[in-house]
Each structure stands twice: as C-alpha cells, then as structure tokens.
Amino acid sequence: MKRRGFTLVELMMVVAIIAILITVVVSSITSSMKASRARRAAALCSAVQTGLATYYAQNDEWPEPLGGKVKSGNFSGMNGEGAQGRSNADVYVLQASEVRQMVKALVMEAKQGNPLMDISSLFVSRDPGEWGGNGYGMDFFTAVRGDKRSQRKMTTSEMYFGYPDANTGKFRRFKMVYSIAADTLTVSVL
C-alpha cells in the first residue's frame, strides 16, 4: 500500500484555519482585557469617592487642599465646567496636584489605622505625566515592595494615583469635580 503525503492545498487550508483561530482568540483576549481595565477604572473611582465621602463623614470636612478652599470659600481661579464643557461657577475641577493630595490623605489615614478604603486596590505610578500620561502604573503593594524591573521601592510621597487606561493599560489620573452648592465630590475617569 502506497502512503501518500499531504498536498500543498491541504497544508495551506490547515494553516489558514489555524490563523483564523488565533485571530479569534487574540481578539477575544484583547476585548476581555479592555473590558477588565474599564471595570477596574470604574471600581477604583468608586472606591476613592467612597473613601473621600467616609473621610468627610468622620471629619466633617474634606481632606486638604479642598478642605481649606471650602472653609475659606476661596475658589480663586475658578475652573468650573458644566454640561458639555460650558462654564459653571458652582463646580470646581481639582488640579492634578490637588487630586494627588486628596488620595494621599486616604492612604495616610489607612497607615494610621483608619482604613477609609482598600488601598491595596490603588493603581500608582512614579511618572506624573500629564492628564494623558505615558507611563505605566502598578498596584499599590507592588510599588511599596519594589517593582520587578528596578527593585526600587516607592514611598507614598513619590506616588501618583490613578487607574489603568482601558485601551492601553497605561497610567491615567483621576478627575475630581467638587460641586460647591451641593458640597459633593465626584471622582471619575478622564
């Protein structure tokens, strides 16, 4: 009995089928990762907002620097934004440095034995970047223990707090908007 090998057409069909399967799997994994990052970003925003609300409930004031602005009523250089980017004098958008100080206050409360939120879920970076930033972030405890690449531990004063971008996984900062009239703070993704 004569053994016959595969023809070139049969081999090409097998390769094409494998390529299609790989494409489907990679596409599925990529969309799952994006969805996972988006859910994590929403969860981080919610956790930070809840932590800040708890801080407010316990202390009857917001952490600094917002606490001082609210007490004095001095929102000089108002940068409010209303619906669809229109100016709104009742809304104050916190600057990047102010956002950092607000989240840092939650971390410091946890270190002093008053955990207002699960700080282990925080996403941090050494690179402050701009609002769009180009640096990659890491989990809070990875940063505290030292990242794999540099083995250098990060102190709280070096940390910038944010969330992983859904598309790229790169570090992005939170956006915080304070409503002066309602005395509420909203944390969101950019």
N, C-alpha and C positions, 0 to 999 in steps of 0.2 A: 504494500500500500504506500502510495506516494504522499509525503507530507507537504502540505502547501503552506507558505507563509502569508502574512497579511499583505494586502495590496496597498499601494500608496493612498488610494482613495479611502480605504478603511482606516488607516492611520491618521489621515487628515481629519476624518469625521470624529474620531476619538479625541484628538487634540482640541478640536472646535468645541466639543461637548464639555470637556474639562475647563476650557477657557470661559465658557458661558457660566458654568457652575461657580468658578472662582469669582467672576464678576458679581454674581448674585450674592454670594457670601460676603464679599468685601463691602458691597453696597449696604447690605443689611447691618453689618457690624458698624459701619460709619454712621448710619442713621440712628442706630441704637446709642452710640456714644454721644452724638449731638443731643438726643433727647435726654440722656442721663445728665449731661452737663447743664442743660436748661433746667431740669428739675432740681439739680443741686444749687444752681444760682438762685432759684426761687426759694428754696428751703433756707439758704444762708440769709437772704434778705429778710425772710420772715423771722428767723431766729434772732438776728440783730435787732430788728424792730421790736420784737417781744422783750428782748433783754433791755433795750433802752426804755421801753414802757414800764418794765418792772423797776428799773433804776428810778424813774420818775415817781412811781407809786411809793417807793421806800423813802425817798429823799425829798419829795415834793418840789423837785427842781430837776432840770436836765443836766447831764454832765457838761463840764466846760469843753469848749468855749460857748456853746449855745446857752448854757445856764446864765452866764454873765450878760449876754445880749438880751435875754428875756427879762432878767431882773431890772436892767437899766432901761429897757425899751429902745436901746440904741442899735438899730439895724442899719448903720450908716453904709452908704454904697449899696442900697437895696438892689438885689439882683433877681427879684421875683419873676416867675414865669407862669402865666396862666395857661388855659387850654390852647392848644395849637401854637405855643410859643409866644402868645401875646403877653404883654406886661401885666403883672398882678401885684399890687402893693401889699397884699395880705399874705404873700408867700415869700419865704426866704430860702434860696438854694444854698446849702452849705458848700463852702470851698473844700477842695481836696484835703488840705491840712486840717480843717475842722472835722471832716468825716473821720480822718485818721485818729484824731484826739478822742472823738466820741467812742469809737470802737475800742481804742486803747483803754479807756476808762472801764469798759466792761471786763477786759482782760485783767486789769489791776484789781477790780472787785473780786474776781474769781481767785486770784492769787492770795487775797486777804481773807479767803474763806467764805465769801458771799457770792456763790456762783449764780449769776443772773441769766446765764445761757451756757450751753455746752461749748466751751472754747475749743475743744478738740476738733470741732467741725469747721473751724475757721480756715480760710484759704488765704495765704500770705505770700508776700514777695519782698525781696530786697530792693527791687527796681521800682522806684516810684512811678516812672513813666508819666505819660500824660493820661488823660481820661481813657485813651485807647491803648496805652502802654504796649510795649513789645516784649516784655519779659514773661517768663514762665513763673508760675507760683507753685506752692506746695502746701501740704496740710500743716497745721499749726505745730503739732508734735514732731513732725519730720524736721521742721525748721528749728525747733528748740533742741532736738537731739543732734542735729547736723545732717545736712543733705548728703546724698551718696557721692555726688561729684566732688565737692570741695571738702567735705567732712567738717566744715566750719559751722559752728552753732550760731544761731541768730538770737539776739536779745530782743525783748519787746520794743525797745526804743528804735531798733532797726526795721521793724516790721511795718509793711503797708498792707492793709486789709482789703479784701475784695472777693471776687468769685471767678471761676473759670469761664471764659467765653465759650458759648455753645458750639461755635464753628471751629475754633482753633485750639481751645483749651488754654489759651494764654490768659494771663492775669488781667483783670479789669477791676476798676474801683466801683464801690457802691455810689449811688446817688442818693442824697438825703435832702428832703424838702420839708421845711418847717412851715406850718400854717399858723400865722400869728393870731388870727381871730379864733381859731379852734384850739390853739395850744396843743397841736398834734404834730408828730414827726412821722414821715413816710420814708421808708428805705426801699429802693428799687434798683434794678439793673439799668444800665445806660442803653 
